[in-house]
Amino acid sequence: MDPYTHSVPAADRLRPSSFDDMSGQQHLVGPAGILRRMVRAGKIPSMIFFGPPGTGKTTAASIIAGSSGMTMRSLNATTASLSDVRAVAAETKGLLGAGGILLYLDEIQYFNRKQQQSLLEYIEDGRITLIAATTENPYYYIYDALLSRCTVLEFRPVTPADMMPRLRAAAALLIGESGRDVVCEEEALSYIASVAGGDVRRAVTLLESAVTYAAAGEEEKPTLTRDVVRMFMPSVSAGNFDGDGDVHYDLLSCLQKSIRGSDPDAAVFYLARLLEGGDLISPCRRLMVIASEDIGAAYPMAAVITRACVESAKELGLPEARIPLANAAVMLATAPKSNTAYTAFDRAAEDVRAGRGRVVPEHLRSPLFKGYVYPHDYTGDYVPQQYLPDDVRDRHYYTFGDNKAESAARAYWEKIRTEGGQKKPQAEKDGGRKE
């Protein structure tokens, strides 16, 4: 055996060579999967793979290259430059490029606009087929010109059940290499699959460490148990993290949906998932969004309180930051809910984008404000007056919610419109305000 074989991580030594051996991603590599059918048709477009680490992006690219007869070249955007891309494209002129060049560009989000746009030339003239991979949302980090020329495919976290066949095969290989008759309990493998956060690479790496530990013991019959695996677990949870250490979007979404659904138990659970994963900034930002998006006008102080909790959390840092953030999460989950303010904005924005309301009323224009009536000169500090432009003057963007705060605001609003609007005596004496 090659003396360097054991220095290669087991996850790489066990990398599948066919779609049949891949874990999960049946929507892509299963019998009716998109990638399987593309390979069968013999027409491979440039693609963008996005999803968490360890879900098979690199493996799928390697299988595509091997199945289609293309030469695969791999670059990582964190270290690669445009000269590296040009060097790959230049291979198309030689024998290696006879069957086509597949460029696998990992972490493409680290390429700037100029670097991403430089890929267009090679894609359009057919010199290379690009498969770019990212753990980030491609619609935020990849420029439209490149997106429009690529098929975007999502790789999802691998379920524990889908991961088990790969772990059994890895255990057999690792135990054989260890030279010891290690007993690997099924419960230990199931535990690894459950804590890997959908990341096959993480699972196999954890298994490799556990097998090494068990095989190095002095027991006559070494056994790999769940307790052995737990020894290699960090103090933070193995949640769904992306390449930068941020918690997967799903957890943030679950946090917001739980608070929106007024479930404090679920809210603190997903907050715990986020914080135990070591991420402080993302939940802080999301809680501030929730305070205005989902509680909003029903409890306007929610935004103020959440902001104070977030600032306290940032100053304290983890683990103490969990205390003010837990207070914020429970407060938001149990507070009355309203989305009337931001949905009003969205409706108004639709008219703005449609080009309506470009000409504002004359009495609201500086410097003359001709015809403007000063509301504070009238009872109730209100006077009937047109504020919207003529072409949207009859629009109603905001509708009061049925919560206590907005019901009180509605009552006040109706009161000033029925009882207000009379000129105040002092205003009559002063002649009223001009603007």
HELIX and SHEET records of a PDB file:
HELIX    1   1 THR A    5  SER A    7  5                                   3    
HELIX    2   2 ALA A   10  ARG A   13  1                                   4    
HELIX    3   3 PHE A   19  ASP A   21  5                                   3    
HELIX    4   4 GLN A   26  VAL A   29  1                                   4    
HELIX    5   5 ILE A   34  ALA A   41  1                                   8    
HELIX    6   6 LYS A   57  SER A   68  1                                  12    
HELIX    7   7 LEU A   82  ALA A   90  1                                   9    
HELIX    8   8 GLU A   91  LYS A   93  5                                   3    
HELIX    9   9 LEU A   95  GLY A   97  5                                   3    
HELIX   10  10 ILE A  108  TYR A  110  5                                   3    
HELIX   11  11 ARG A  113  GLU A  124  1                                  12    
HELIX   12  12 PRO A  138  TYR A  141  1                                   4    
HELIX   13  13 ASP A  144  LEU A  147  1                                   4    
HELIX   14  14 PRO A  160  SER A  178  1                                  19    
HELIX   15  15 GLU A  186  VAL A  195  1                                  10    
HELIX   16  16 VAL A  200  ALA A  215  1                                  16    
HELIX   17  17 ARG A  226  ARG A  230  1                                   5    
HELIX   18  18 TYR A  249  ARG A  260  1                                  12    
HELIX   19  19 PRO A  264  GLU A  276  1                                  13    
HELIX   20  20 ILE A  281  ILE A  290  1                                  10    
HELIX   21  21 ALA A  291  ILE A  295  3                                   5    
HELIX   22  22 GLY A  296  ALA A  298  5                                   3    
HELIX   23  23 MET A  301  LEU A  316  1                                  16    
HELIX   24  24 ARG A  322  THR A  334  1                                  13    
HELIX   25  25 THR A  340  ARG A  353  1                                  14    
HELIX   26  26 GLU A  362  LEU A  364  5                                   3    
HELIX   27  27 PRO A  375  ASP A  377  5                                   3    
HELIX   28  28 THR A  379  ASP A  381  5                                   3    
HELIX   29  29 ASP A  390  VAL A  392  5                                   3    
HELIX   30  30 LYS A  404  GLU A  419  1                                  16    
HELIX   31  31 PRO A  425  ASP A  430  1                                   6    
SHEET    1   A 5 THR A  71  ASN A  76  0                                        
SHEET    2   A 5 ILE A 101  ASP A 106  1                                        
SHEET    3   A 5 ILE A 128  THR A 134  1                                        
SHEET    4   A 5 MET A  47  PHE A  50  1                                        
SHEET    5   A 5 THR A 151  GLU A 154  1                                        
SHEET    1   B 2 VAL A 183  CYS A 184  0                                        
SHEET    2   B 2 THR A 223  LEU A 224  1                                        
END                                                                             
